[in-house]
Amino acid sequence: MVTRTIDLRSDTVTKPTETMRLAMAKAEVDDDVLIYDPTARHLETEMARITGKEAALFVPSGTMGNLISVLVHCEIRGSEVILGNNSHIHIYENGGISTIGGVHPRPVKNNEDGTMDINLIESAIRNPDFEICYPKTRLICLENSHANSGGRVLSVDYTDQVGELAKKHNLKLHIDGARIFNASVALGVPVHRLVQAADSVSVCLSKGLGAPVGSVIVGTKSFIDRARILRKTLGGGMRQVGILCAAALVALQENVGKLGNDHKNAKTLAEGLNKIKGLKADVASVETNIVYFEILEGSNITALKLGKIMEEHGILLMPDSSSRVRIVIHHQVSASDVQYTLSCIKQAMTGVENGGN
Ligand SMILES: Cc1ncc(COP(=O)(O)O)c(C=O)c1O
């Protein structure tokens, strides 16, 4: 009989804590489209302070945060954005920057650590002398931490270099900082320093931070003024949104301090997986809360099948392909959950080896 559920599918699966629910119940609210909601104002002021930017805006999701940011920077049709070929904006956001915004993507190869080579970024910038044929480059996007690279972090030095390149060519820099707090904790660098070079950042509240809903975008006051209008256009203007922002304020207070522990648990998990016969995890590349592991050829089990067996033990995983599994740690996964997961996976792999399952 399953006695506990350990949900490792994503850091988006967290449930609001009692403190969050209490804060939501008591939240002071008003109409946020009319900019009267005091709790939304409080959250936005706090996020602007933490990120070192002039202003902030609560948005329903990270996808909308990225879309609005790209659209504000690329308001003229035919603009082009340089972004990673393995980035969330390029792969998982329905091509919204093109279909909704008329913005042309110029993907540059992401390295295994989530960076793009600076010389490749520079050579992807269009020559304005040939505008008769070329779209106009207006924006560079980075992602920190980089999800598809297993939560690898981009350093301050790298981000500053891309910022300098953007300035040199009169471009803007946007950071998809869905997990920027994870990156900040992993690097031991305050968020405001990490994003200093960026003109805008989209920060998810509902991932590592553990709030139930929402993201915040930050930038200059004029950027946010324009973003507010676009948010309404896209249907993201919500009314008594302070209910959600109250939970996010609790998340900022209570959960940022737990991210280091999540990273430690992720590392322990990767090390443990690597010791199980038939599995391989790249321990060194686990820098934050995401772990990918491979099922080695000849192991006689697919990722889907392993996921099904784990489900019987109350452990939820996300197969990434037939031989690759993604695990994401969050504040509702404990060190003992990690040990239990490792013992169940080991048992399943031993069962397969012995011809069971
Ligand atoms: C790196 C990154 N950016 C953006 C998003 C989009 O966030 P949302 O699911 O809130 O739209 C995600 C979601 O997983 C993400 O991992």
The ligand as an SDF file (V2000), in Angstrom:
LIG
                    3D

 16 16  0  0  0  0  0  0  0  0999 V2000
   13.0940   28.1910  -17.9060 C   0  0  0  0  0  0  0  0  0  0  0  0
   11.6090   28.3810  -17.9670 C   0  0  0  0  0  0  0  0  0  0  0  0
   11.1190   29.5240  -18.4610 N   0  0  0  0  0  0  0  0  0  0  0  0
    9.8020   29.7570  -18.5410 C   0  0  0  0  0  0  0  0  0  0  0  0
    8.8980   28.8250  -18.1180 C   0  0  0  0  0  0  0  0  0  0  0  0
    7.4160   29.0840  -18.2820 C   0  0  0  0  0  0  0  0  0  0  0  0
    6.7430   29.2200  -17.0950 O   0  0  0  0  0  0  0  0  0  0  0  0
    5.1500   28.9180  -17.0090 P   0  0  0  0  0  0  0  0  0  0  0  0
    4.9980   27.4520  -16.9560 O   0  0  0  0  0  0  0  0  0  0  0  0
    4.7670   29.6220  -15.7300 O   0  0  0  0  0  0  0  0  0  0  0  0
    4.5140   29.5370  -18.1890 O   0  0  0  0  0  0  0  0  0  0  0  0
    9.3470   27.5940  -17.5970 C   0  0  0  0  0  0  0  0  0  0  0  0
    8.3870   26.5620  -17.1560 C   0  0  0  0  0  0  0  0  0  0  0  0
    8.7090   25.4720  -16.7930 O   0  0  0  0  0  0  0  0  0  0  0  0
   10.7470   27.3760  -17.5170 C   0  0  0  0  0  0  0  0  0  0  0  0
   11.2490   26.2220  -17.0470 O   0  0  0  0  0  0  0  0  0  0  0  0
  1  2  1  0
  2  3  1  0
  2 15  2  0
  3  4  2  0
  4  5  1  0
  5  6  1  0
  5 12  2  0
  6  7  1  0
  7  8  1  0
  8  9  2  0
  8 10  1  0
  8 11  1  0
 12 13  1  0
 12 15  1  0
 13 14  2  0
 15 16  1  0
M  END
$$$$
